[in-house]
Amino acid sequence: MKKQYESPIIPLQVGDVITSKLGFIMQAPITKEWFEYHKQKYLGDGRWEVMGNKIPVDVRKVKGR
């Protein structure tokens, strides 16, 4: 089963920790690889700290988007 991700806008405060049963995806800034994880902490200024294991994923653009 392929997962379909969305990019919602949610207001956060520095230090907020969010989790997801299905996971989040993020692109590594240096290697440009995509990975999935299930818990993250917001550090402010658009920065995140991934908490837990990172799982490599194959990300492809959905046609028509």
C-alpha positions, 0 to 999 in steps of 0.5 A: 500500500502506497502512502500519500502525504500532505503538507498541513500548516500547524502552529507550533512552539519551540520544544513541541514534540509531535508523533505520528503512527503512520510516520512523517517524511523529510529530505536530508539537507546534505544527502538529499535522501528521503526518510520516514520517522515517527517522532520529531521535536520542533527547534524553531526557525523551521528546524527539526530534531528527528527522535528515533529511527529513520527509515529510507523511503522511495519518494516520487511525485504523484501525477497531476500534482 
